[in-house]
Amino acid sequence: MKKIRQNINRIMLLLGTFILCTMQFSCADFLDVDDYFRNTTQLDSIFQRKELVDQYIRGAASYLPNEGNLWTNAPNPFQGASDENFTSFNDGRHAAIKLLLDEITAFNNEFNNYANYYTGIRKASIVLQRINEVQDISDLDRRDFMGRCYFLRGYYYYQLLLQYGPVPIMSDQAIAVDASVEEMSKERSTYDECIEHICENMKMASDLLYSERASDEISIPTKGAALAVISRVRLYSASPWFNGGSGGLYADWKRKSDGAHFISQNVDNEKWGKAAVAAKRIIDLGLYELYISPRKSDTKALPEVVMNTFNTRPIGQFNPGVIDPFRSYSEVFSGDVSVSMNDEIIYSCRPTQSGKDSPAGIAMPALMGGMNGLNLTQDVADAFYMEDGASYSQPDAAHEAIGVAKSFSGYTLSGNAARMHNNREMRFYVTIGFNHCIWPNASYTGSSNLKNLEVQYYADGNAGPPANFAVDYNHSGYTLKKYVNAEDIITNGSIRPKSFPIFRYAEILLNYAEALNELEGSYSEDGIQVTGRDENEILDAFNQIRYRAGLPGLTTLPGQTQMRDLIKKERRIEFVCEGHRYHDLRRWGDAYAAYNRPVLGMNIKARRAERQAFYTITTLTDDKARRYFDYKNYFYPIPKTALDKNDKLVQNPGW
């Protein structure tokens, strides 16, 4: 049994005239009502049968972005344009890099999701208007169908808000056939109004959706999925950039009709209380917990400091002494454990790509059949802690080989690995592919000796581009292994199917800790009371993440600023390349500084005989590593096609 997710890959084919109806709605602009009225007869027939309504709801969900497609043919720019990484390609299939290179305008067609998201909203609203016409449906299923549609409507607005900022909130009722252009044109709602509308829809969804699903319905959202959306958007709304902390940059950005600021210019600390309550509501459900793999004989011994902090501040089942931190983190992403068996996953989807286009394949070297086209930065590698919880600082003779191979939790650290990559926390080894990193390729059956491949990113190493694709090489000396299974290999092998975690319980815990750290005083809502800077609550939430990772927890609550920095760093490490960083930097107001730092990596121009030169941290200056970020980049430009159809719709600042 499991509780989650809207699988955006399942687009059901409808029969007869229903196929025509769905196709016509898929192509419609959200302000074009002609198709709706042409298909009234077909809609009448759909709402006579439960089965057809279910298919129609699945069709309404087909406009959702497949958020697991992180880099290749991604539906949005969020991961590809993060400061964590850049692709080795600047083309239509890897268009997010164009945002970093300042090649996006309102006339671009890349990531033009505006009309499709409104089409999904309209289709969900149609079901909510007409669901009572369906005769062959139980009251429980009718409630669930309604919950799915409220979820879809809220989720489409959430996606619009992420990409475009404040957007128009359309009427929940179908537009009249004789409506004027004036009636169909709407001004943008404010950011806070959009947040409230999303939360209202998700609250209704959570009241109606089942808490759990049978295994054959695992693709359908549940109560927890709706509450997780509320938790995230409440946190974003409370964060400085959207809560009066943008330094007056939006002071003149106002709605014409009433002069309301699109982005609040006043700090409202109560928003942190709402965010804390939203996270606490999910915690109190008791349905979710961090995934834990038990310690095995090959699990690496913990530093003494880890058990010392646990003994000082224990948390139930999170005894680091019985946890395998490498497997516990790895198996959330590797496909070794199914979503139905993982109580950490609240909402997920499966990436549609396979082979080299997949999140695993784009990082794999060409020898393994991969694209060798995903580059992580030195800043990402340096963010991870040492195994004893100390912050990383470059050791003396950092380039020298450790000399003797180490094995733990099924992972082998080559004796050729550099000292700078030794004794790091387990999430580092799960996440980062570095020079002399070993890729197991356990399913390989060919004759090219690719099992336990030691990948080298030197100029004359074995990770160079294939002869027919010269740009297919790694630019930074680091790539991502987080979504790679030990058996994954494309050359005469396979990629194990994996589900991408859109929402997982680790996020809820860190949302809760962050909100409580920022809240002043107490806040109460729906019988849930939270208190700002509550030491027990903050440390219990934060330390669960640390203990699961095999790191020492905190024994006392630091000052607010120090705790804020610790939470930011924990989010950076825990959620590497999961699509969070893009939004976190913006909501904190940290994006300008982060994106305007030099992009650092290894010196990949050095050859194997120049080992020390390779391990010299280098500012990357090639055309893929350039970055541009300015005030305008806090939001994506609204497409010119949408502006042309709605004369009350104003473009985002700076575009």
QUISULDA-V769185 format. One record per pair of residues at least 24 apart in sequence whose ideal C-beta (glycine too) atoms are under 6 Angstrom apart, sorted by the first residue. I is the first residue (numbers start at 1). J is the second residue. D is the distance in Angstrom with one decimal. If there is no record, write none. Layout:
I/J/D, I/J/D
This chain:
1/212/5.0, 2/218/5.2, 2/340/4.2, 3/212/4.9, 3/222/4.3, 3/224/5.1, 3/287/6.0, 4/222/5.8, 4/225/5.6, 4/346/5.8, 4/347/4.9, 4/348/6.0, 5/219/5.9, 5/347/4.7, 5/348/4.6, 6/61/5.7, 6/221/4.9, 7/219/3.4, 7/349/5.7, 8/64/4.3, 8/66/5.0, 8/349/5.5, 9/352/5.7, 10/58/6.0, 10/219/5.8, 11/62/4.3, 12/55/4.4, 12/58/4.6, 14/55/5.4, 17/42/4.7, 22/59/4.8, 28/119/5.8, 29/115/4.9, 30/115/5.6, 30/118/2.9, 30/119/5.7, 31/184/5.0, 31/645/5.2, 33/175/4.8, 37/177/5.2, 47/130/4.8, 47/133/4.3, 47/134/5.6, 50/134/5.7, 50/136/5.0, 50/137/4.3, 53/134/5.6, 57/127/5.9, 57/148/5.6, 60/120/5.6, 60/123/3.7, 60/124/5.0, 60/152/5.7, 61/152/5.9, 63/116/4.5, 63/119/5.8, 63/120/3.7, 66/349/5.9, 66/352/5.4, 67/349/6.0, 67/502/5.3, 68/349/5.1, 68/351/3.5, 68/500/3.0, 69/351/5.3, 70/359/5.1, 71/362/5.3, 72/353/5.8, 72/357/4.3, 72/362/5.8, 76/111/5.5, 77/111/5.5, 78/579/4.9, 78/582/4.4, 79/579/4.8, 82/581/4.6, 82/582/4.6, 83/594/4.9, 83/595/5.6, 84/380/5.2, 84/577/5.9, 84/581/5.3, 85/376/5.2, 86/375/5.4, 86/624/5.6, 87/373/5.5, 88/373/3.9, 88/471/5.8, 89/373/5.6, 100/627/5.0, 101/626/5.9, 102/628/3.8, 106/637/4.2, 106/640/4.6, 106/655/5.7, 107/640/5.3, 112/639/5.0, 114/639/5.3, 114/642/4.8, 117/156/4.5, 117/159/5.7, 117/160/5.2, 120/156/4.7, 121/153/5.3, 121/156/4.7, 124/149/4.2, 124/152/4.2, 124/153/4.4, 125/172/5.3, 143/208/4.6, 146/208/5.3, 147/205/4.7, 147/208/3.2, 147/209/3.7, 150/201/4.8, 150/204/4.4, 150/205/3.9, 151/205/4.0, 151/221/4.9, 151/226/5.4, 153/201/5.0, 154/198/4.8, 154/201/3.2, 154/202/4.5, 157/197/6.0, 157/198/5.0, 158/198/5.1, 158/229/5.9, 161/194/5.1, 163/636/4.8, 164/635/6.0, 164/636/5.8, 164/638/5.5, 165/635/4.0, 165/652/6.0, 166/190/5.5, 166/191/4.6, 166/194/5.4, 166/262/4.8, 169/197/5.2, 185/646/4.7, 185/647/5.8, 185/648/4.6, 187/255/5.6, 187/257/5.8, 187/648/4.7, 190/260/5.4, 190/262/5.3, 191/242/5.6, 191/263/5.3, 192/264/5.9, 195/233/5.4, 195/237/4.5, 198/233/5.4, 199/230/5.2, 202/226/4.4, 202/229/4.9, 202/230/4.9, 215/340/5.4, 218/340/5.8, 224/287/5.9, 224/346/4.9, 225/346/5.9, 225/347/4.0, 227/281/5.8, 227/282/5.0, 228/346/4.8, 228/347/5.9, 228/503/3.9, 230/278/4.8, 231/278/4.3, 231/279/4.8, 231/508/5.8, 231/511/5.2, 234/274/5.0, 234/275/4.0, 234/278/4.4, 235/275/4.5, 235/511/5.0, 236/587/5.0, 237/271/5.5, 238/271/3.6, 238/272/4.6, 238/275/4.7, 239/587/3.6, 240/589/4.9, 241/587/5.3, 241/589/4.5, 243/267/5.8, 243/271/5.7, 245/589/5.9, 253/653/5.5, 269/520/4.9, 272/515/4.9, 272/518/4.5, 272/519/4.2, 273/519/5.3, 273/523/2.5, 275/515/3.9, 276/515/3.8, 276/516/5.2, 276/519/5.9, 276/530/4.2, 277/525/4.7, 277/528/4.9, 277/530/5.8, 279/508/5.1, 279/511/4.4, 279/512/3.7, 280/528/5.5, 282/508/5.0, 288/343/5.6, 288/505/4.2, 289/343/5.2, 290/344/5.4, 290/505/5.8, 290/544/5.8, 290/548/5.0, 291/332/5.4, 291/342/5.2, 291/344/4.2, 292/323/5.5, 292/328/5.2, 293/324/4.7, 293/327/3.7, 293/328/4.5, 293/331/5.8, 295/322/5.3, 295/324/5.0, 296/324/5.9, 298/409/6.0, 299/324/4.5, 299/409/5.6, 300/408/3.8, 302/550/6.0, 303/387/5.9, 303/388/4.1, 305/388/5.4, 305/552/4.8, 306/552/4.8, 309/552/4.1, 309/553/4.7, 309/555/5.5, 312/555/4.6, 313/553/6.0, 313/555/5.2, 315/540/5.8, 315/543/5.8, 315/544/5.9, 318/544/5.4, 318/547/4.2, 320/547/4.9, 320/550/5.9, 324/409/5.6, 325/426/4.2, 325/549/5.3, 325/550/3.1, 326/409/3.6, 326/426/4.2, 327/409/5.3, 328/548/5.5, 329/427/5.3, 329/430/5.1, 330/430/4.5, 333/482/5.3, 333/483/5.4, 334/485/4.6, 335/485/5.2, 335/496/4.1, 335/497/6.0, 335/498/3.9, 339/499/4.7, 344/504/4.9, 344/505/4.7, 345/501/5.1, 345/504/5.4, 346/503/4.2, 347/502/4.8, 347/503/4.2, 348/499/4.4, 348/500/5.8, 348/501/5.0, 348/502/5.6, 349/500/5.5, 350/499/5.1, 351/500/5.7, 354/495/5.9, 355/490/5.4, 356/490/5.8, 358/495/5.5, 359/483/4.2, 360/483/4.8, 360/484/4.5, 360/488/5.3, 360/495/5.6, 361/490/5.9, 363/479/4.4, 363/480/4.7, 365/455/5.3, 365/463/4.3, 366/466/4.7, 366/472/5.9, 368/489/4.9, 368/490/5.9, 368/491/5.6, 369/490/2.9, 369/491/3.9, 371/472/6.0, 372/472/5.1, 372/473/5.7, 372/474/5.6, 374/479/5.2, 374/480/5.6, 375/474/5.8, 375/475/4.6, 375/476/4.1, 376/478/4.1, 376/479/6.0, 376/480/5.9, 377/599/5.8, 378/600/3.7, 378/601/5.1, 378/617/5.6, 381/432/5.7, 381/478/5.5, 383/572/5.3, 383/573/5.7, 384/424/5.6, 384/425/5.6, 384/428/4.0, 384/573/5.7, 385/425/4.6, 386/423/5.9, 387/423/5.1, 387/425/5.4, 389/551/4.7, 389/552/4.2, 394/420/6.0, 395/419/5.2, 398/615/5.9, 399/611/5.6, 399/612/4.6, 399/615/3.5, 412/438/5.0, 414/438/5.5, 414/454/5.5, 418/615/5.5, 425/551/5.9, 426/550/5.2, 427/549/5.5, 427/573/5.9, 431/482/4.7, 431/576/5.3, 432/478/6.0, 433/479/4.2, 433/481/4.5, 434/478/5.7, 435/477/5.6, 440/486/4.2, 441/489/4.2, 442/486/5.1, 442/487/4.6, 443/487/4.0, 443/493/4.6, 443/494/5.7, 444/489/4.9, 444/493/5.0, 446/492/4.2, 457/604/5.5, 458/607/5.4, 458/608/4.6, 458/614/5.8, 459/605/5.5, 459/607/5.0, 460/607/4.8, 460/608/5.7, 475/624/5.9, 476/601/3.1, 477/601/5.2, 477/602/2.8, 477/604/5.4, 480/577/5.4, 506/545/5.8, 506/574/5.7, 509/541/4.3, 509/544/5.7, 510/571/5.6, 512/541/4.8, 513/538/4.9, 513/541/4.4, 513/542/4.6, 513/567/5.8, 514/567/4.9, 517/563/4.9, 586/634/5.5, 595/627/5.3, 595/629/3.4, 599/625/4.5
